[in-house]
């Protein structure tokens, strides 16, 4: 989508028209896409106008969070954190990086799962700051590192160095993908991964990116029998 020059305030636009165009331009996502297109083409004033119009239309919308904050719009990299998702069982962290050739940022999300043995599996393992790594060390020992896509490999060497005792797991595609074929893995997801039985690995076959999806099925808690008092 090219920059189509949203006019600030008036809610009008130049460029494309017809074919349901009026309906499209009542949607905040259309203006948000326009904002990024203008930003990419270094038309800053038009980008700011499109972003403002997107925010105005998105007020009260369930997807209003898609509109970037000032820090996100500026491409700032926030401090990495470790978020507890399920108390005592699951945590998530996000590794931010600068998108090459732009001032925009991207991120990779990793999930830590405590297994029934108490050890940790780092799924879709992402890069870690020293502060977050210290927090993870307090949770337990990382015994498994998984990288479920051949397109994801930049973090692997650093994570293997940080967790030398962990079983490093990749996918079949890592062996032939130019950017990752030099890496060494201890096992292949869905083949000989050695993950605990509480994990299920599903390979997305039939595509150029046969990624591995990992599902965690925690052991069922023992049920308690309720006895009734005699009448």
N, C-alpha and C positions, 0 to 999 in steps of 0.2 A: 504494500500500500504506500503510495507516495504522499508527500505533504500536500494537503489540499487547502490549506490556509483558512482556518476557522477565524471568524471575526469575533474578537472579544466583546462580550456583553450582548451583542445583538443576536447571537445564536445562529448566524447565517454562515453559509460557506460558499466558496467558489470552487469550481472544478466539476466533479462528477454530479450528474443529476439523472433523474428518471430511474425506472426499474426498481421502485421501492426505496429510492434514495432518501426521501424525506423521512420515512420511518426509521431507517438506519441511523440517521443523524439525530434522532431523539434518544439514542442509546449512549450511555456514558462510555462504554467500551470503544465505540467508534471514534470518539474524540480523544480517548486515551491513546489509541493506536496512532491517530493523527499526530498527537503530541510527540510521540517517540519518533515517528517518521520525520517530522520537522526538525527534531533535535539531531537526528542522524545526518540530516542534510545541512546542519549548522544554521538553521533559520530559527534562532533562539526566541525572538519576539513572538513568532507564530506558534512555536512550541509552548511557550508560557501561556498564550491565550487558549490554546486547545486544552492544556492541562486544567486551567481554571474552569473552563466550560464543562469538562468531564466531571470535575469535583462538584460543581453546582448541580448537575443532573443526577449525580450519584447520591446526593444527600438523602439518607433514609433508605437507600437501596441495600439489599442483603450483601451485595458484592462491593460495597463502598470501600472496603479495605484494600481493593485492588489499586485504588488511586495512591500514587506514591506520596510518602511523607516528604518534607523538605530535604531531610537527610538522604533518603533513597533517591530523590530526584537529582541531588548533587553528586550521587555516586559514592557516598561515604561508606567506608567499611566499618560496621559496628563491632564491638567487642564480642568474642565468642562466648556463649553460655552453655550450660548443661541443664536441660529442663526435665523435671520428673513428670512422666506421663501417667504411669500407673505406680502408685506408692510402693516402693520397695521392690519393684519388678521391672519397670521399663523406663528408659531415659532417652532423650533425643538431643542432638546437637547439630548446629548448622555451621558449616565452614564457608566463609565468604571469599570471593576472589574477584579480581578486576577482569572484565571482559576485554580481550585483546582488541585494540583498535578503537575502543570507545571509552567513555567515562562511566559507562553503566557497569553494574556489578551482577554477578551470578552467585549461586550457592549450591552446595551439596549437603544433603541431610543424612546423617547417620543415626542409627538406633541401637541402643545397648539393651540387651535382655538378660536378666539374671535367670539362669537355668535352675533346675531342681537341686543340682549339686552345689549351688551358690556361685559357680563360676559365671563369667560374662561372655556373651557372644556379641560382637560388634558387627551389626548387619549394615551393608552398604557403607562400610567404614570410610569415614571422611577425615581430612587433616585435622589435627588437634593443636590447640595452643598449649603451652606448658601449664597454664592455670587450669584448663579443663582436664588435661591429662592427670593432673594431681588429684582433681576431684574424682575422676574415674578410679584411680588407684585406691581411694578410700572405700569404694563400693565393692571391690573384689578384684580377682585376677582375670584379665582378658585372655581367654583360651582359644577363641575363634575369631578370625577376621574374614569377612566375606565381601567380595566385589562382584556384583551381579551383572555387569555389562562390560563387553569388550571395549566400549568407548570410555570407560572409567578406569584409569590406571595411574594417574599422576600422584595420587596419595599413597600408593602401595609401598614404595621403598621406605618412606619415612615411617610408616606404621609398622612395617616388619622390623625396622631398627628399634623402634620404641617397645615393641612387644615380641621379642625373639622367641619366646616360648609358645606363642599363639600359633595355631594351625591356619595358614594363609590359604584361602580358597578363592578360586576364580571360576571362569566359565570356559567352555571349549574354544570360543572365539578369541580369547586372549593369545592363544598360541600362533594365530595367523595374522592378527591385526597388526599393521606396521608399528603403531605407537606402543604396543604392549608385548610384542612377541619375545622381547628380550627378558621379560620378567619370569621369575621362577615361583611356582605355586606348589603347595604341599598336597593339594587335592582339587578336584573339579566338582563344582556344585551339581548335584543330581547324578553324579557318577560314583565318586569315591570320596565324598566330602567329610565323612566321619562326624557329622553334626549329631547332637543328641536326638533321640527319637521324638522329642517334643516339637521338633521343627519339621515342616514339610516343604520341600523344594519343588517348584513347578517351573519348567522350562517353556518359554514362549516359542515353540517350534514354528517353522514355516515362514520365518521372516529373515531379513538381513541382519536383524539384531535379536538373536535368540537369547534374550536376557533371562536371568533366573529371578523368580519371585519367591520369597521365603515367608512362610506363614508359621506363626508360633501358636502351638496348642498346649498351653500349660497343663500339667497334671491336675486331674480333678481333685478337688478337696474332699477329704473323707466326710461322708454324711454322718450326721448325728441322729441316732434313733431317739424319738420322743415317746416316752411311755406315759400312758394315761393313769391317773390315780384311780383306784377302785371307787365305784359309786357307793 
